[in-house]
Amino acid sequence: MGDAVKSSVPLDLPAPMRCPVCGSWLEQQGNERRCGTCEEETACAKHFDSRNTSDHEGLGAVHQTAVISAGTSRELSLRKMVSRTMRWLPSYAWQRVARRTPRGSVHLMIVLADHFEPSIVPDRGSARAPQDEQERRVECWCREYPLAFNTWRDHEDRPFVHTYFYPAEQYDKILLQRLASLCQAGWGEIETHLHHGTSNPDTEENTHRQLLEFRNTLASEHGGLCYLDGTGPPRYAFVHGNYALANSAGGINCGVDSEMQVLAETGCYADLTLPPGPFYQTHVSKINSLYECSAPLSRRGAHRSGRDLEVGRRPQIFPLMVEGPLMLNVARLGGRLIRVENGALATKNPPSLRRLTLWKQAAIAVKGRPDWLFIKLQCHGMDPRDKEFMLGEPMRLFLRELIENARQRSETVHFVSAREMVNIILAACDGREGNPGDYRDYRLKRFRNDPREPTQGDAATIVVKD
């Protein structure tokens, strides 16, 4: 892997921003920025992304900060928002009728998928922070995180950890070495993040090459990733940059219709991208679920439908889809009427026991094992706007309340990595019982049974292809 590629956004232009409706990068056209995805007359005057849209931004609030440009009415913008919401709202309504939070004692498997981007420059799109600033950020994180969160432990005496989804296109050996040292000390695991097709649509061949190179580098250079049943090529979990998985944003921020097939062939065992922010066009109708994608994986948006995971049936098609909660939060008197909960943690969206209740109500579980609940949260840990939140008192207060009062809420808490969560999911599918924490290393092993086996490999053997 080489040095981080340069920004594809010309630095002499004003800072790029995202469309408030679909989340795509806006294009500079003269003195205006316009979204090519949501019709060329739609413009945006304010940054919008998933980090500030779940618990603290309501439907009306986002609308008020979003639009407006010449020739575009507020009504058209509202229709776009309604159209995006209607992609998942009927499924949500049905789930609220048919799905119930289990009564009695429950096990909570909590994973935090950290879109870990040391180069992030808030509100500057794909611009990148200087190298020395990136190194300072990572060093600060690795030094301070264990000190801040060593106190609060789960049922197996494990600390709260992040799964660091590091952007493949921004590979930096020095930064990864430091982060890998943190993870080897028991403070998380590194997985794969990828932003691509941001300026021009990417190709299947290039995506395959980039994922394979990054996968092999994480395994051979940094001791990361895992191995199915302790053998074969490295396996990885994935989060798609800008939420445009399998070209689901209409060619924006991806370009590869067959991306699910590419992920399968390069050893991806699970995708943890979903859900995006409220008004992204990349929403799917299948929400609050654990499932296999429907074949063929080579079609655009192959992740939009699939078969739910269930006890007694071992999954055959990988990557598995592991979704986070997507809920409507009816605000209290004096607040906005409705807020969208998507599991995003940020300064404006701190975790709370009220949000925990919503995450539990999503009831994301393997069918037939309703008392094992899987809660996938998301954050941008390197966003400098969130440093005090991510390493400070708001997170510590939540963890203290979560752990100290778990027994009164009939909860057993398990802090897990993405790999550990999927292992517990696979154990549930195989009908395993007892303490789910016993299955953290069920099939996806951190080390090979035979360390002499070559690190590199290509196609994943557990994938049902077209």
C-alpha positions, -999 to 999 in steps of 0.1 A, spaced: 0 0 0 13 35 -8 8 68 9 -26 83 13 -40 96 -20 -45 132 -25 -79 149 -21 -101 148 -52 -117 181 -43 -99 212 -57 -86 232 -28 -92 265 -45 -130 260 -44 -151 268 -14 -155 238 10 -178 211 -5 -209 201 14 -234 173 14 -269 173 1 -294 175 29 -317 151 11 -295 122 0 -261 129 16 -242 131 -17 -214 156 -22 -226 188 -38 -209 200 -70 -195 235 -74 -213 253 -102 -203 289 -104 -213 305 -70 -236 277 -61 -233 241 -49 -258 217 -65 -267 181 -60 -266 160 -92 -285 132 -75 -316 151 -63 -321 171 -95 -298 198 -106 -319 228 -93 -316 216 -56 -289 234 -37 -277 233 -1 -264 259 22 -254 238 52 -235 206 59 -255 175 66 -244 141 76 -254 111 98 -236 124 129 -262 150 137 -294 135 125 -305 108 149 -317 119 183 -313 157 182 -324 166 147 -361 163 138 -378 162 105 -387 198 107 -353 209 120 -333 194 91 -357 208 66 -353 243 81 -315 241 77 -314 225 44 -326 242 12 -332 265 -8 -322 276 -43 -336 294 -73 -366 277 -88 -370 251 -61 -399 252 -37 -399 241 -1 -427 217 -10 -405 199 -36 -377 195 -10 -402 182 15 -415 157 -10 -380 144 -15 -376 139 22 -409 121 24 -399 99 -6 -367 89 11 -385 82 44 -411 61 27 -384 37 17 -383 24 52 -413 38 71 -438 11 60 -415 -16 72 -410 3 104 -448 5 109 -452 -32 104 -424 -40 128 -440 -19 155 -471 -40 152 -455 -74 148 -423 -72 167 -421 -69 205 -392 -63 228 -387 -96 247 -399 -97 283 -377 -109 311 -339 -110 311 -320 -101 279 -284 -101 267 -273 -69 250 -244 -73 225 -232 -37 219 -207 -28 192 -196 7 182 -186 9 145 -162 38 144 -157 54 110 -122 61 121 -107 88 98 -77 106 113 -76 129 83 -111 143 87 -115 180 82 -151 189 93 -172 205 65 -144 202 40 -155 170 22 -125 150 11 -99 175 22 -73 160 45 -57 172 77 -18 175 76 2 144 84 15 157 118 -21 166 129 -33 131 120 -4 115 140 -12 138 169 -49 128 168 -42 91 168 -15 93 195 -39 113 217 -67 88 212 -45 58 219 -31 74 250 -63 87 265 -89 61 256 -78 33 279 -74 58 308 -110 71 302 -128 38 299 -109 12 319 -134 14 348 -166 3 333 -166 -34 324 -192 -58 310 -204 -92 321 -171 -108 311 -150 -80 326 -144 -66 291 -141 -28 286 -161 -8 261 -142 -9 228 -145 5 193 -143 -14 161 -121 9 140 -132 9 104 -101 25 88 -104 40 53 -85 18 28 -79 47 5 -61 66 33 -37 39 44 -8 52 65 16 27 80 26 48 109 -10 55 120 -21 19 115 9 7 136 -1 29 165 -37 19 163 -28 -18 160 -8 -15 192 -39 -2 210 -60 -31 196 -34 -57 205 -37 -44 241 -74 -54 241 -89 -20 232 -107 -29 199 -102 -43 165 -94 -28 130 -117 -35 101 -122 -20 66 -138 13 55 -138 26 20 -147 58 3 -146 55 -35 -163 68 -66 -164 103 -50 -153 122 -81 -159 96 -108 -176 62 -106 -152 34 -95 -148 1 -113 -153 -34 -101 -117 -43 -109 -102 -13 -90 -125 -19 -60 -115 -56 -59 -78 -47 -60 -81 -20 -34 -100 -41 -9 -77 -71 -14 -45 -51 -10 -58 -34 22 -70 -67 36 -37 -84 31 -18 -54 44 -39 -53 76 -33 -90 81 4 -92 72 17 -58 84 -5 -51 114 -16 -84 127 -53 -76 121 -84 -93 108 -95 -129 114 -98 -164 98 -129 -185 94 -125 -216 116 -88 -206 119 -79 -213 83 -80 -198 48 -75 -161 37 -81 -132 61 -117 -121 66 -129 -86 73 -160 -65 82 -169 -35 61 -185 -1 63 -190 18 30 -181 55 30 -210 79 24 -234 49 29 -235 42 -9 -232 5 -6 -235 -15 -39 -240 17 -59 -273 24 -40 -269 62 -44 -275 61 -81 -238 61 -92 -227 87 -66 -199 77 -41 -195 42 -55 -201 32 -91 -199 -5 -86 -232 -24 -90 -215 -57 -82 -200 -44 -49 -216 -71 -27 -201 -98 -50 -167 -80 -47 -170 -80 -9 -178 -117 -9 -149 -126 -32 -124 -106 -11 -134 -122 22 -159 -98 38 -179 -117 65 -203 -88 74 -213 -54 64 -222 -28 91 -230 2 69 -267 6 76 -286 26 86 -276 60 71 -290 94 81 -328 100 79 -330 114 43 -303 95 25 -314 79 -7 -294 48 2 -320 36 28 -334 1 22 -368 -12 32 -354 -41 52 -345 -25 85 -336 -35 121 -325 -69 108 -298 -95 106 -299 -112 72 -282 -128 42 -284 -108 9 -306 -123 -19 -286 -137 -48 -273 -127 -73 -248 -105 -54 -237 -89 -87 -268 -68 -91 -270 -32 -79 -283 -29 -43 -282 -66 -37 -283 -58 0 -318 -43 -3 -335 -77 4 -326 -110 19 -334 -139 42 -335 -133 80 -310 -152 100 -326 -178 122 -319 -205 147 -312 -239 131 -300 -226 97 -263 -218 92 -258 -188 69 -245 -196 34 -242 -162 17 -217 -137 29 -212 -109 38 -240 -109 64 -259 -77 68 -257 -64 104 -280 -34 107 -281 -8 135 -314 5 150 -337 27 129 -365 40 150 -388 70 154 -385 88 187 -416 107 197 -403 138 215 -414 149 249 -437 179 254 -420 210 243 -396 192 219 -399 185 182 -427 161 173 -405 133 158 -369 125 157 -351 97 138 -329 74 158 -302 57 138 -277 48 165 -252 76 157 -232 89 186 -218 124 186 -217 156 207 -252 165 195 -263 129 199 -250 116 233 -261 81 244 -287 79 271 -309 53 288 -338 67 268 -320 60 236 -310 26 250 -347 18 253 -352 26 216 -323 4 206 -338 -25 226 -372 -18 211 -357 -23 176 -353 -59 188 -325 -68 163 -320 -105 169 -316 -139 152 -351 -154 148 -357 -179 175 -333 -162 200 -352 -130 209 -334 -126 242 -300 -120 225 -303 -85 212 -277 -70 189 -271 -32 191 -248 -18 164 -240 19 170 -219 42 149 -196 72 153 -168 92 138 -142 90 166 -116 112 149 -140 141 143 -123 169 163 -158 184 171 -165 152 190 -132 148 209 -145 160 243 -176 139 239 -159 107 228 -133 108 255 -151 127 281 -178 127 307 -209 122 285 -197 87 274 -184 78 309 -217 88 324 -237 66 300 -214 36 306 -217 40 343 -255 41 341 -255 13 317 -234 -10 339 -246 0 374 -283 -3 366 -282 -33 342 -295 -58 368 -325 -36 376 -333 -35 339 -329 -73 336 -300 -68 312 -267 -86 308 -243 -63 289 -216 -76 265 -192 -51 249 -181 -67 216 -162 -60 185 -178 -64 150 -160 -98 148 -172 -109 182 -208 -98 174 -209 -118 142 -194 -148 160 -223 -147 185 -247 -143 157 -233 -174 140 -235 -193 173 -272 -183 177 -278 -196 141 -263 -229 152 -286 -231 182 -260 -225 209 -274 -215 242 -262 -201 276 -240 -171 279 -235 -155 244 -202 -140 257 -188 -175 255 -190 -174 217 -169 -143 210 -144 -165 191 -169 -190 178 -159 -193 141 -140 -162 131 -107 -167 149 -81 -140 155 -53 -164 146 -47 -193 122 -46 -228 134 -15 -232 112 6 -200 113 27 -213 84 -3 -210 61 1 -181 35 -14 -149 47 -27 -138 13 -56 -153 -6 -83 -143 -30 -118 -157 -32 -138 -164 -1 -147 -201 1 -179 -196 22 -197 -175 -4 -225 -188 -26 -218 -171 -59 -242 -162 -87 
